[in-house]
Amino acid sequence: MHRLLFVCEGNTFRSVIAETFFEAERIPGWISSSAGILAGGSISPAAVELLRAVGFQPVARTPRSVRSEMIRACDLVVTFGCSDRLPGGPPSRVEDWPIPGGFGKTDEERRAIRDLIRRRVAELGERLRVSDDHTAGDH
């Protein structure tokens, strides 16, 4: 089983949205989780509302801070502008998505962020499916 980790500042908005969309993709052989550079106290109510507005239920848990062992256990890490602050430095397989956070944004701006994350997750899912299809033929 391949592991993917989404990391943002506080594990309260972008990484939670990304994890929720990724898990809904149900990509064979992949599971995801999320964390923050410095975990916030709770998942953003705006993230919950934005996900529910498009028919998704966010993960029900408390935000957590990323640890180096979490990164080492992953096959891919997706960050939101914070790859340079990961414990232990950036892993060998990291993607940085320069997508802004939701703090201080209007509802319209937050919806645009959600939709951009959804598109990026769908694109990532397609790439992972193609990659797994190619490697499956090598065995």
Secondary structure, 3 states (H helix, E strand, C coil): CEEEEEEECCCCCHHHHHHHHHHHHCCCCEEEEEEECCCCCCCCHHHHHHHHHCCCCCCCCCCCECCHHHHHCCCEEEECCCHHHCCCCCCCCEEECCCCCCCCCCHHHHHHHHHHHHHHHHHHHHHHHHHHHHHHCCC
